[in-house]
Amino acid sequence: MPIDDPHPVDGPVIVFDGICVLCNGWVRFLLRHDRERRYRFAAMQSQAGRALLATHGLDPDDPASFLLVDDGRAWTDTDAIRRVLSGLGGAWRLAGVMALLPRAVRDPLYRWVARNRYRWFGTTSCHVPTEEERARFL
């Protein structure tokens, strides 16, 4: 469900867990497939990431949600994932079919994975962007 943003951010921003191996893999996937260079990124451990989480009512010290901020609005969890994938264009637009599964089913499944992500996938240091990628990170 979108949340109105009192402090709009220029362009779509994805807030991700910078120490999560799964989340860093997600960012690398998006950097590779976002041919339009549409998305920017903020680790939730960064000042920008913490501020975006707090602005949208998410606890920066308990990062269990995925956040997409776009056009002054915010989406979380599976709605955010669906919008991000659809935003890649091409065949990725098929991610829109996720909406056929009720959010009451999708989001608890997402949160179960999020709660267990460190145990299942481990932790790492934040993704260090290349010189070419650096402008895409807040």
C-alpha positions as CSV (number, residue, x, y, z in Angstrom):
1,M,0.0,0.0,0.0
2,P,1.5,3.4,-0.9
3,I,2.3,5.9,1.8
4,D,2.3,9.6,1.1
5,D,5.8,11.1,1.5
6,P,6.1,14.5,3.2
7,H,9.7,14.8,1.9
8,P,9.8,13.7,-1.7
9,V,13.0,12.2,-3.0
10,D,14.1,12.9,-6.6
11,G,13.6,9.6,-8.5
12,P,12.9,6.1,-7.2
13,V,15.0,5.1,-4.2
14,I,15.3,1.6,-2.8
15,V,16.2,1.3,0.8
16,F,18.0,-2.0,1.4
17,D,19.8,-3.8,4.3
18,G,23.4,-3.1,3.6
19,I,24.8,-6.0,5.7
20,C,22.4,-8.7,4.4
21,V,23.9,-11.1,1.8
22,L,20.5,-11.6,0.2
23,C,19.7,-7.9,0.1
24,N,23.1,-7.0,-1.4
25,G,22.5,-9.7,-4.1
26,W,19.2,-8.0,-4.8
27,V,21.0,-4.7,-5.3
28,R,23.6,-6.3,-7.6
29,F,20.7,-7.9,-9.6
30,L,19.0,-4.5,-10.0
31,L,22.2,-2.7,-11.0
32,R,22.7,-5.4,-13.7
33,H,19.1,-5.3,-15.0
34,D,18.1,-1.7,-14.6
35,R,19.2,-0.7,-18.0
36,E,17.6,2.8,-17.7
37,R,19.5,3.4,-14.5
38,R,16.2,4.4,-13.0
39,Y,16.7,3.2,-9.4
40,R,19.0,4.7,-6.7
41,F,19.9,3.0,-3.5
42,A,20.3,3.7,0.2
43,A,21.5,1.2,2.7
44,M,19.3,1.3,5.8
45,Q,22.4,1.6,7.9
46,S,23.2,5.0,6.2
47,Q,21.9,8.3,7.4
48,A,19.8,8.7,4.2
49,G,18.4,5.2,4.6
50,R,17.6,5.6,8.2
51,A,15.8,8.9,7.5
52,L,13.7,7.4,4.7
53,L,12.7,4.5,6.9
54,A,11.7,6.8,9.8
55,T,9.8,9.2,7.4
56,H,7.7,6.3,6.3
57,G,7.0,4.9,9.8
58,L,9.5,2.0,9.6
59,D,11.9,1.4,12.5
60,P,15.5,1.9,11.3
61,D,16.7,-0.3,14.2
62,D,14.5,-3.2,13.2
63,P,14.9,-3.5,9.4
64,A,12.3,-6.1,8.5
65,S,10.7,-4.2,5.6
66,F,11.7,-3.4,2.0
67,L,11.1,0.2,1.1
68,L,10.7,1.9,-2.3
69,V,10.2,5.6,-2.4
70,D,9.0,7.0,-5.8
71,D,7.2,10.2,-6.9
72,G,6.7,11.3,-3.3
73,R,5.1,8.0,-2.3
74,A,6.4,4.9,-0.6
75,W,5.7,1.1,-0.9
76,T,6.8,-1.6,1.3
77,D,7.3,-5.4,1.3
78,T,5.9,-7.3,-1.7
79,D,4.1,-4.2,-3.2
80,A,7.6,-2.5,-3.4
81,I,9.2,-5.6,-4.9
82,R,6.4,-5.9,-7.5
83,R,6.8,-2.2,-8.4
84,V,10.6,-2.4,-8.7
85,L,10.5,-5.5,-10.9
86,S,7.8,-4.1,-13.1
87,G,9.8,-0.9,-13.4
88,L,12.6,-2.7,-15.0
89,G,10.4,-3.1,-18.1
90,G,10.3,-5.9,-20.6
91,A,9.5,-9.3,-19.3
92,W,9.9,-8.1,-15.8
93,R,6.5,-6.4,-16.0
94,L,5.1,-9.9,-15.5
95,A,5.9,-9.4,-11.8
96,G,2.6,-7.5,-11.7
97,V,0.8,-10.9,-11.4
98,M,2.1,-11.0,-7.8
99,A,-0.9,-8.7,-7.1
100,L,-3.2,-11.7,-7.8
101,L,-2.0,-13.3,-4.6
102,P,-3.6,-11.3,-1.7
103,R,-1.2,-9.1,0.3
104,A,-2.4,-10.9,3.5
105,V,-0.6,-14.0,2.0
106,R,2.4,-12.3,0.2
107,D,3.6,-10.0,3.0
108,P,3.7,-12.5,5.8
109,L,5.7,-14.8,3.6
110,Y,8.1,-11.9,2.8
111,R,8.4,-11.0,6.5
112,W,9.2,-14.7,7.3
113,V,12.1,-14.6,4.9
114,A,13.2,-11.1,6.1
115,R,13.2,-12.3,9.8
116,N,15.4,-15.3,8.8
117,R,17.6,-13.7,6.2
118,Y,20.8,-13.4,8.3
119,R,20.5,-17.0,9.5
120,W,19.9,-18.4,6.0
121,F,22.1,-16.1,3.9
122,G,24.5,-14.5,6.3
123,T,25.8,-11.0,6.7
124,T,28.5,-9.1,4.9
125,S,29.8,-5.6,4.7
126,C,27.8,-3.1,2.7
127,H,28.0,-3.3,-1.1
128,V,30.8,-1.0,-2.2
129,P,29.7,0.6,-5.4
130,T,32.1,0.9,-8.4
131,E,33.0,4.3,-9.6
132,E,30.3,4.0,-12.3
133,E,27.7,2.9,-9.7
134,R,28.6,5.5,-7.0
135,A,26.1,8.2,-8.3
136,R,23.2,5.8,-7.8
137,F,23.8,5.5,-4.1
138,L,22.6,8.0,-1.5
